[in-house]
Amino acid sequence: MLAIRLPQSIEKRLERLARRTGRTKTYYAREAILEHIEDLEDLYLAERALERVRRGEERTIPLKDALKRHGLER
């Protein structure tokens, strides 16, 4: 179960969309989350990795070495 508070303008847009299409507000909220959660996960994981690199806790490798390692050399 999830309860969220939305700005009134977004709530009204969501209500209007639901009314016009015959779907529920929950349907559209769920669709929006499912559509974007993977991008959000990737973003936060990348930010954490960048922090570790900046602190010297994780190393990077040059692109040419990564391409070679995976057989993608040009």
BAFIDREN-523903 format. One record per residue: z, y, x of N, C-alpha, C in turn; chain. Coordinates in Angstrom, 1 decimal. Example, Ala and Ser with C-alpha at 12.3 -4.5 7.8 and 13.67 -1.06 7.14 Angstrom:
PT     n.c3     n.c2     n.c1    ca.c3    ca.c2    ca.c1     c.c3     c.c2     c.c1   lovex
PT      7.8     -5.7     13.2      7.8     -4.5     12.3      7.8     -3.3     13.2       A
PT      7.1     -2.2     12.8      7.1     -1.1     13.7      7.9      0.0     12.9       A
***
This chain:
PT     n.c3     n.c2     n.c1    ca.c3    ca.c2    ca.c1     c.c3     c.c2     c.c1   lovex
PT      0.0     -1.2      0.8      0.0      0.0      0.0      0.0      1.2      0.9       A
PT     -0.8      2.2      0.5     -0.9      3.4      1.3     -0.9      4.6      0.3       A
PT     -0.1      5.6      0.6     -0.2      6.8     -0.2     -0.5      8.0      0.8       A
PT     -1.5      8.8      0.4     -1.8      9.9      1.3     -1.8     11.2      0.5       A
PT     -1.5     12.3      1.2     -1.6     13.6      0.6     -2.9     14.3      1.2       A
PT     -3.7     14.8      0.3     -4.9     15.4      0.7     -4.8     16.9      0.3       A
PT     -5.6     17.7      1.1     -5.7     19.1      0.7     -6.2     19.2     -0.8       A
PT     -5.8     20.1     -1.5     -6.2     20.2     -2.9     -7.8     20.2     -3.1       A
PT     -8.4     20.9     -2.2     -9.9     21.0     -2.3    -10.5     19.6     -2.1       A
PT    -10.0     18.8     -1.2    -10.5     17.5     -1.0    -10.2     16.6     -2.1       A
PT     -9.0     16.7     -2.7     -8.6     15.9     -3.8     -9.5     16.2     -5.0       A
PT     -9.9     17.5     -5.2    -10.8     17.8     -6.3    -12.2     17.2     -6.1       A
PT    -12.7     17.3     -4.8    -14.0     16.7     -4.5    -14.0     15.2     -4.8       A
PT    -12.9     14.6     -4.4    -12.8     13.1     -4.6    -12.8     12.8     -6.0       A
PT    -12.0     13.6     -6.8    -11.9     13.3     -8.3    -13.3     13.5     -8.9       A
PT    -14.0     14.6     -8.5    -15.3     14.8     -9.1    -16.3     13.7     -8.7       A
PT    -16.3     13.3     -7.5    -17.1     12.2     -7.1    -16.8     10.9     -7.9       A
PT    -15.6     10.6     -8.0    -15.2      9.4     -8.7    -15.6      9.5    -10.2       A
PT    -15.4     10.6    -10.8    -15.8     10.8    -12.2    -17.3     10.7    -12.4       A
PT    -18.1     11.3    -11.5    -19.5     11.3    -11.6    -20.1      9.9    -11.4       A
PT    -19.5      9.1    -10.6    -20.1      7.8    -10.2    -19.4      6.6    -10.9       A
PT    -18.3      6.9    -11.6    -17.7      5.8    -12.3    -16.9      4.9    -11.4       A
PT    -16.6      5.3    -10.2    -15.8      4.5     -9.2    -14.5      5.2     -9.1       A
PT    -13.5      4.5     -8.5    -12.2      5.1     -8.4    -12.1      5.9     -7.1       A
PT    -11.1      6.8     -7.1    -10.8      7.6     -5.9    -10.4      6.6     -4.7       A
PT     -9.6      5.6     -5.1     -9.2      4.6     -4.1    -10.4      3.9     -3.5       A
PT    -11.5      3.6     -4.2    -12.7      3.0     -3.7    -13.2      3.9     -2.6       A
PT    -13.4      5.2     -2.8    -13.9      6.1     -1.9    -13.0      6.3     -0.7       A
PT    -11.7      6.4     -0.9    -10.8      6.5      0.2    -10.9      5.3      1.1       A
PT    -10.9      4.1      0.5    -11.1      2.9      1.3    -12.4      2.8      2.1       A
PT    -13.5      3.2      1.4    -14.8      3.2      2.1    -14.8      4.2      3.3       A
PT    -14.2      5.4      3.1    -14.1      6.3      4.2    -13.3      5.8      5.4       A
PT    -12.2      5.1      5.1    -11.4      4.6      6.2    -12.1      3.4      6.9       A
PT    -12.7      2.5      6.1    -13.4      1.4      6.7    -14.6      1.9      7.6       A
PT    -15.3      3.0      7.2    -16.4      3.5      7.9    -16.0      4.2      9.2       A
PT    -14.8      4.7      9.3    -14.4      5.5     10.5    -13.3      4.9     11.4       A
PT    -12.7      3.9     10.9    -11.5      3.4     11.7    -11.9      2.8     13.1       A
PT    -13.1      2.2     13.2    -13.5      1.7     14.5    -13.8      2.8     15.4       A
PT    -14.4      3.9     15.0    -14.6      5.0     15.9    -13.3      5.6     16.3       A
PT    -12.3      5.7     15.4    -11.0      6.3     15.8    -10.3      5.4     16.8       A
PT    -10.4      4.1     16.6     -9.7      3.2     17.5    -10.4      3.3     18.9       A
PT    -11.7      3.4     18.9    -12.4      3.6     20.2    -12.0      4.9     20.9       A
PT    -11.9      5.9     20.1    -11.5      7.2     20.7    -10.1      7.2     21.3       A
PT     -9.2      6.7     20.6     -7.8      6.6     21.1     -7.7      5.7     22.3       A
PT     -8.4      4.6     22.3     -8.3      3.7     23.4     -9.0      4.3     24.7       A
PT    -10.1      5.0     24.5    -10.7      5.7     25.6     -9.8      6.8     26.1       A
PT     -9.1      7.6     25.3     -8.2      8.6     25.7     -7.1      8.0     26.6       A
PT     -6.5      6.9     26.1     -5.5      6.2     26.9     -6.0      5.8     28.3       A
PT     -7.2      5.2     28.3     -7.8      4.8     29.5     -8.0      5.9     30.5       A
PT     -8.5      7.0     30.0     -8.7      8.2     30.8     -7.4      8.7     31.4       A
PT     -6.3      8.7     30.6     -5.0      9.1     31.1     -4.6      8.2     32.3       A
PT     -4.8      6.9     32.1     -4.4      6.0     33.2     -5.3      6.2     34.4       A
PT     -6.6      6.5     34.3     -7.4      6.8     35.4     -6.9      8.1     36.1       A
PT     -6.6      9.1     35.3     -6.1     10.4     35.9     -4.8     10.2     36.6       A
PT     -3.9      9.3     36.2     -2.7      9.0     36.8     -2.8      8.1     38.0       A
PT     -4.0      7.6     38.2     -4.3      6.7     39.3     -3.8      5.2     39.1       A
PT     -3.6      4.9     37.8     -3.1      3.6     37.4     -4.3      2.6     37.1       A
PT     -5.5      3.2     37.0     -6.7      2.4     36.7     -7.8      2.9     37.5       A
PT     -8.6      2.1     38.1     -9.8      2.5     38.9    -11.0      2.5     38.0       A
PT    -12.0      3.2     38.5    -13.3      3.3     37.9    -14.3      2.7     38.9       A
PT    -15.5      2.3     38.5    -16.5      1.8     39.4    -17.8      2.6     39.1       A
PT    -18.6      2.9     40.1    -19.9      3.6     39.9    -20.8      2.9     38.9       A
PT    -21.5      3.6     38.2    -22.5      3.1     37.2    -23.4      2.1     37.8       A
PT    -23.9      2.4     39.0    -24.9      1.4     39.6    -24.2      0.1     39.9       A
PT    -23.0      0.1     40.3    -22.2     -1.2     40.5    -22.0     -1.9     39.2       A
PT    -21.7     -1.2     38.1    -21.5     -1.9     36.8    -22.8     -2.5     36.3       A
PT    -23.9     -1.8     36.5    -25.2     -2.3     36.1    -25.6     -3.5     36.9       A
PT    -25.3     -3.5     38.2    -25.6     -4.6     39.1    -24.7     -5.8     38.7       A
PT    -23.5     -5.6     38.4    -22.5     -6.7     38.0    -23.0     -7.4     36.8       A
PT    -23.6     -6.7     35.9    -24.1     -7.3     34.6    -25.6     -7.6     34.5       A
PT    -26.2     -7.5     35.7    -27.6     -7.9     35.8    -28.5     -6.9     35.1       A
PT    -28.2     -5.6     35.1    -29.0     -4.6     34.4    -29.5     -3.6     35.4       A
PT    -29.7     -4.0     36.7    -30.2     -3.1     37.7    -31.7     -2.7     37.3       A
PT    -32.0     -1.5     37.7    -33.4     -1.0     37.5    -34.2     -1.2     38.8       A
***
